[in-house]
Amino acid sequence: MKTNKSVIYWLLSGCVLLFIMVMVGGITRLTNSGLSMTDWHLITDTFPPTSEEKWVEAFEEYKKFPEYQKINQFQSGGFTLEDYKFIYFWEWFHRFIGRIIGIVFIIPFVYFLIKKKLDNETIKKCIILLFMGGFQGFLGWFMVKSGLVDNPDVSHYRLALHLTFAFITFAYTFWVALDLIYPEKAQPNLILRKIARIALVVLIIQIIYGGFVAGLNAGLIHNHWPLMSDGQFFHESILLEESTLLKAFIEGKSGIQFFHRTFAYVVVAAILWLYFRSRKFALTSTQKNGLNILVVVVFVQFALGVFTLLYHVPLWLGLAHQLVAFILLTAMTFVLHRFNK
């Protein structure tokens, strides 16, 4: 680190908080906790209910919505206040971390402005980050609202948008930090930069489809690999789910799972293409290390995806699969930055 250490630490701390936010978001989704808080207030729901009476009041409000009326009240043994407290905690904790991220960003940002520790370029990037953070909060509530009307589940489109934008916000925050960590300008490798950009786009498409799979619980069907159920590569149910093949790939569980599991090979191929193409160039140790980490992580992620599917998406594997996707995006962002500048 050359200069602006305090600013760099600030940005990296934001990256860590975003990582934790995504982790807790994954737990919230996998424990079906995301619809437990049926309203959103900036101040009044900062902390959970402080008395048994308040808990009962919140629980009674929850009973007015589809998730309780169509699912939870019919579960074996009933759905108790203690069950509600459990799902409430994860959704509350997810929102609470979002508030912490806002505080951790805004207060130091104002301080650094006053102390003139930010150059004009960094200020512009931080203002973009500020708007991205606010928009991410809006997307979270926009997603939750879709599950509070008739369908007791959130829209898989909105979930994928919320998840993907969180990944993109993290990647941009990390990129801004890297600009400060490596302030020197160098001639970019145009060939490797182009391949890295293609690999990044491929990875983001896969992340979007990961959101689709999560939103529709599409990982709970066709739990076989390398073929889908009944020994089929392209399962017959894909064509039966929706009226067109396009709709099957964006709304059908079988079609979405097929795309996600198959496109994983494309992600691996794109990263291997970048890796083997890079061997024709003289690289710095930083670039080599970044590429080596990227290749290792993509194979770990591929293996996690397979095991998550085979074991019917247990909580720990589903969470690990999401978190390693985050690490994969981190490595991809780092490699692209090193070939870009």
N, C-alpha and C positions, 0 to 999 in steps of 0.2 A: 504494500500500500504506500503510495507516494505522498499524497496530500489529502486534505479534507477527511481525516480519519473519523472524526465524530459524525460527519455526514454519511460516510460509508457504513459505519456501524448502525446508524439510524435506519438506513435503507435495508440493510441485511436483517435487522431486527424485525422490520415489516415483513420481509420474506419468511422469516421463521413463524411469525404470527399467522400469515396466510397459509402456511403449511399446516399449522395446528388447526386453523379454521376448516380447511378441507378435510382433515382427519376427523374432526368432530362432526362435520357435515356428513361424512361417510357413515359414522356410527348412527347418526340421527336417521339417515335413510334406511340402513340395514336393520334398525330396531323399530322401524315404522313409527318414529316419534315426531315426524315433521309437521303433523296437523294437530298437535296437542295444544298449541297456543292459537286460539281462534281470532285474535285481534293483535294489532301492533300499535304500541305507543312508544315514543322516543324516551320518555322518562318513567312512566308509572310501572312498566313491567321490567325495569332494570334488574330487580331481584325477585325471586319466587315469592309466593304468598307467605306471609309471616305468622299466620295463625291457622288453626284447624278450620275455623269458620271461613277464612278466605280460600282455603283449599277446596272446601265443599262448594263454595260459590263458583270457583273456577271449573270444578268438575261438572257441576250442573249446567254451566254454559257450554262445555264441551259436548254434553249429551244432546245438544240441539243440532249437531252437525252430522253429516253423512257417515263419517268414519265410525262413530259410536253406534249410530242407528242401524247401519247396514253390516257392520263387521264385529266390532269389539263386544257389543252387548250379547252376542251369540256365542262367544268363545267358551270353551269348556271351563267350568268352574266360575263363570261370570267374570266381569271386568270391574275390579274393585278400585277404591280410592288409591290404594298403594300402587296398583298397576298404573294408574293415571299419573301419580307422582313420578314414576320411573320414566315414562315417555316425556313428561313435561320437562324433566331435568335436562334431557339432551337437547331439546329444541331451545330451551332457555339458555343453556350454556353456549350453543351455537350462536345465538343472537348476542349474547354477552361478549363473546370474543370479538364479534363485529364491532361492537361499541368500543372495546379496548383498542382495536386497530385504528379506529377513527381518532381516538385521543392520542395514541402514540404517533400518529402521522401529523395531526394538525398542530399540537402544542410545540413539538420541536421545529416544525416547519416555520412557524411564526418566529420562534427564537432565532433560527438560523437566518431568517430574513432581516431581523433587527440587527444581528451581529455581522451582517454582510458576509456570511460564509458560503453563500450560493452565487455562482455566476449566472448570467442571464439565461444561458442554455439549460442549466440544471433547474432553474426556476420554472421555465416553460414546461419541462418534463414533469416536474412535481405538481404543477397545476393540472396537467393531464391525469396524473395519478389520483389527484383529489377527486376529479370528476368520475374517474373509473371506480373509485371506492364507493362514492355515492350511488352510482348507477348499479353497482353490484348489490347494494342494500335494497334498492328498488326491485331488482330482479328476484331477490329472495322472497319478498312479500308478494310479488306478482306470481311467483310459482306457487306459494302456499294458498293464495286465493283460489287457484284453479281446483283445489281439492276440498273447498268448503261450500260448494254449491250443490251439485247432484252426485257427481262421481266421487267416491270416498278415496281418491288417490289424486296426486298432482299430475298435471299434464307432462308427459315425457318430453315434449318439445321445450316446455319452460324449464324443466329440471336440467335438460342438456344445456340450455342457454345459460342458466345460473352456474352450472358446474364449469362449463368451458370458459366463461368469462372470468371466473375465479382463477383458472389456470393462466389465462392470458394476462390478467392483472399482475399475478405473481411474476410471470416471465418478463413483463415490461419493468417491474420494480427491480428485478435482478439485473436487467440490461442497464438500467440507469446507474446502479451500483457498479457494474463492470466498467462503465464509461469512466468512473472516478478511480477505480482500482487500477485500470490500465489507461492512463491519460495520454500516453504516447500514440502518435498517429503513424501508421505504417501502410505500405501498399497492400491492398486487399488481394487475396487470391480469388480471382473472379470465377474460375471454374469450380473450385470447391465451395465458394460462397453460393453459387447457383444450385449446386447439388444439395447443400445444407438447407437452403430455403425450400427446395422441393420436399426434402425429408421432414422439415418442420410442418409444412402444409399437410403432408400425409399423416403425421402424428396427430395434428389437431383434428383432422377428420375422424381418426380412430377414437380420440377423446370424446368427440360429439356422440359417436355411436356407443361409447361406454355409458354416456348419460342416457341414451335411448334404452339400452339394455337394463340399466338400473331403474328407469322410470316405469318400464313395463314388466319388471321382474322376469325378463326373458332368459336369465341365466338358470331358471328353475326347470327348464324343459330341455330335451335333447342332451342329456348329460352324458355324452359319449365323445370320444376323440380318438383318432383324427376324423372319423366319420360321424354324422349325426345319427339319430335313432334309426333302427332297422337297417343298419349298414349302408345308409344312403349319404352320399356327399352333399347332394342338393335335395333336401327332404321334400316329399310330395305335399306336405302341409303348407309349404310356403306359397304355393299357387292357389291353395284353397282358402287362405285367410282373407285376402282382399280381392277387390275386383280387377286390379291391375298389378303388374309386377312392381311398378314404381311405388304404389301404396303399400305393397307387401314389404318393401325394403325400408319404409319410413314409419309404418304403423303396425305391421304384423309382427308378433313375437318371434315366430320362426324365421321370417325374412330378416329381421333386425339381428337376431343372433347369428344367422348365417353370414351376413355382411361383416359383423364384428369379428367373428372367429376367422373368417377367410382374409379379411383385410389386415389381420395381424401379420400374415406372411408378407404383405406389401410393406408394412412398417419395417420389418426385419430386413427385407431386401433393399429398401432405400438407404438404411443406415449402413449395411454392408457395402453397398455401392459407393457411398461416401468414404468408407474406411479404406477399401481397396484402391479407389481412385487416388486417395491422398498419398498412397505409397509411392506414387510417381513424382512427388514433390519433396523438396527439402523443407521439413517442418521444424518449428521450434519445439522445445520439450513440453511447453504448455499445451500446444496444439496436439501433440502426440498423446499426452496424458488424457486430455479431454476426449479424444477419439477412443482411446482404450476403455475408458470408463463408460462411454456411451454404448459401445458394443457389449460390454459385460451386462450393463443394466437392461438393454433391450432383450437379451436372452433370459435374464431373470424374470422380466416382466412377462415374456411369452410363456415361460414355464408356470408362473403364477396364474396366468389366465387359464391354462389347461387344467391345473389342479382345482382352481375355483369352480370351474365347470363340472369336473368329474365328481367333486364332493358336494354338489348342490349348494354352492355359495354359503358356506359357514361364515359367521361374522368375522372371524379373524382373517380368513383368506380373502374375503371380499374387501376388507379394509386394507390388507397388505397389497392387494392388486391395485387399488386406487392410489395408495401412497407411493408405490414404486412408479406408477404412471407420472406422478408429480416429480419424482427424482429423475425420471427419463426426460421430462420436459426441461428440467434444470440443466441436465447434461447437454441436451440439444441446443438450448439457448446459449450456453457457454461456448460450445464448439462454433456455432454460427457467429458469435461475437468475435471470436479469435480469428476467424477467416474473413470477417467483414472489415476489421480494422487491424 
